Amino acid sequence: MTLTTSDLRLTDRIWLAVAMLQRAFPDRAFSKHEIREELGKSGLGSGTNLASVNAHLKQHLVANVPPSTGKYAMLFETRAGFLRLYRPGDLIDPQRRSQRGNKQMPKREEVPSRYHDLLDWYEEWSRKQSGSTVPDWENDPLIRLIGSGKHIWADEHADEYVERLRREDI
């Protein structure tokens, strides 16, 4: 069976559009507007719902944002509103982590063959970009401290705590 663009899932359409941009500008992140423009220009946006595209760009596909539904890790937000392709070693929001692994790119058998070169390019690009050592976020001592000590202020607002400390004679 020959696949066409209309057979693609929205997640894969968006990933392909970002991959086209990333291949042209490997060291950049892209605004959501630029990604939507690439979807239109490439024909990948044909028949898509703008609200769905926006939801995918805001949350569904972004590795370092808490998930609402699926646990994809296809894009990475470098700063507010700017995205690039996810690459191994990028931080994944703890709520997004999945026992089965996160989808990071489209499956070759689920995209038309004309896009297979983008999949090959991504594998090479992500390998080069992530370097030979991938950070072990699970065992990073500083990352593991996230949330520790919150019990200290559980019964008292932080501002009240600081004010109390200022009033006390030490």
VOGU-3710 file (C-alpha; in Angstrom, 3 decimals, decimal comma):
1> mtlttsdlrl> 0,000/0,000/0,000  1,303/3,429/-0,931  1,003/6,026/1,803  -0,029/9,598/1,076  0,130/12,776/3,137  -3,529/12,391/4,073  -2,648/9,041/5,748  -0,249/10,771/8,162  -1,110/11,416/11,793  -0,966/15,038/12,865
11> tdriwlavam> 1,959/14,258/15,186  3,980/12,948/12,266  2,999/15,832/9,973  4,239/18,345/12,528  7,454/16,402/13,152  8,146/16,253/9,405  7,583/20,015/9,032  9,962/20,747/11,913  12,489/18,265/10,478  12,422/20,145/7,159
21> lqrafpdraf> 13,150/23,387/8,979  15,780/21,769/11,192  17,598/20,235/8,249  17,797/23,681/6,610  18,834/25,376/9,883  20,360/22,691/12,142  21,294/24,993/15,024  18,016/26,900/15,338  14,773/26,609/17,202  11,606/27,738/15,441
31> skheireelg> 8,617/29,796/16,468  5,250/28,128/16,349  4,338/30,557/13,573  7,292/29,364/11,471  6,254/25,744/12,019  2,648/26,452/11,012  3,946/28,227/7,881  6,102/25,213/6,998  3,113/22,910/7,439  1,206/25,009/4,911
41> ksglgsgtnl> 4,086/25,489/2,487  4,964/21,783/2,444  1,353/20,613/2,055  1,557/18,707/5,357  -1,040/21,013/6,900  -3,708/20,174/4,331  -6,935/19,188/6,069  -5,629/19,846/9,575  -7,426/21,782/12,287  -5,520/24,874/13,474
51> asvnahlkqh> -6,627/24,367/17,087  -5,277/20,805/17,018  -1,987/21,957/15,504  -1,665/24,604/18,213  -2,379/22,082/20,985  0,277/19,755/19,592  2,822/22,581/19,392  1,998/23,828/22,872  1,874/20,567/24,764  1,210/17,196/23,127
61> lvanvppstg> 4,588/16,824/21,367  6,877/18,848/23,645  9,187/16,661/25,738  9,945/19,183/28,470  6,319/20,217/29,126  3,931/18,229/31,365  1,650/16,045/29,208  -2,086/16,333/28,861  -2,640/13,151/26,887  0,025/11,198/24,984
71> kyamlfetra> 3,596/11,014/26,195  5,333/12,008/22,991  8,836/13,496/23,052  9,115/14,698/19,477  9,895/18,376/20,054  11,859/20,327/22,645  11,103/23,871/23,820  14,370/25,813/23,983  12,699/28,984/25,287  9,091/30,098/25,523
81> gflrlyrpgd> 7,400/29,592/22,156  10,459/28,205/20,312  10,777/24,551/19,385  13,275/22,248/17,759  13,377/18,505/17,234  13,918/16,428/20,358  17,251/14,670/20,562  18,467/11,989/22,969  19,769/13,568/26,146  17,191/16,367/26,209
91> lidpqrrsqr> 15,346/16,664/29,483  11,919/15,005/29,467  9,291/16,188/31,933  9,018/13,503/34,653  5,238/13,160/34,097  5,871/12,465/30,412  8,230/9,539/30,920  6,848/6,222/29,785  7,865/2,642/30,583  7,522/1,801/26,886
101> gnkqmpkree> 9,616/4,776/25,849  8,443/8,008/24,290  7,753/8,397/20,583  10,529/10,637/19,316  10,060/10,387/15,561  7,609/8,890/13,070  7,836/5,194/12,281  9,300/4,639/8,832  6,448/2,349/7,803  3,880/5,029/8,700
111> vpsryhdlld> 5,217/7,806/6,450  5,351/8,078/2,648  8,722/7,024/1,197  9,465/10,558/-0,005  10,055/11,503/3,661  12,381/8,604/4,504  15,436/10,760/3,808  14,288/13,082/6,635  14,163/10,140/9,030  17,691/9,132/8,004
121> wyeewsrkqs> 18,897/12,727/8,340  17,354/13,014/11,835  19,076/9,896/13,108  22,448/11,245/11,977  21,741/14,818/13,180  20,537/13,745/16,609  23,541/11,448/17,046  25,940/14,295/16,189  24,051/16,896/18,225  23,760/14,834/21,392
131> gstvpdwend> 27,459/13,935/21,334  28,883/10,660/22,477  27,652/10,973/26,046  23,976/11,278/26,827  23,294/12,876/30,217  21,783/10,529/32,780  18,978/12,778/34,050  17,574/10,007/36,254  20,730/9,922/38,377  21,783/13,574/38,204
141> plirligsgk> 22,180/14,672/41,844  20,833/18,186/41,244  17,833/17,048/39,221  17,024/14,514/41,939  16,749/17,406/44,438  13,720/18,852/42,637  10,890/19,001/45,142  13,002/18,047/48,138  12,430/20,217/51,194  8,931/21,258/50,194
151> hiwadehade> 7,683/19,767/53,465  9,555/22,547/55,305  7,062/25,129/54,020  4,032/22,876/53,789  2,230/24,620/56,670  3,460/28,131/55,979  3,618/30,337/52,877  7,193/31,162/51,860  6,644/34,924/52,335  5,306/34,361/55,854
161> yverlrredi> 8,279/32,124/56,654  10,780/34,789/55,562  8,896/37,485/57,495  8,936/35,285/60,626  12,680/34,758/60,274  13,211/38,507/59,999  11,202/39,143/63,190  13,056/36,555/65,277  16,052/37,635/67,315  18,981/35,478/66,415
//
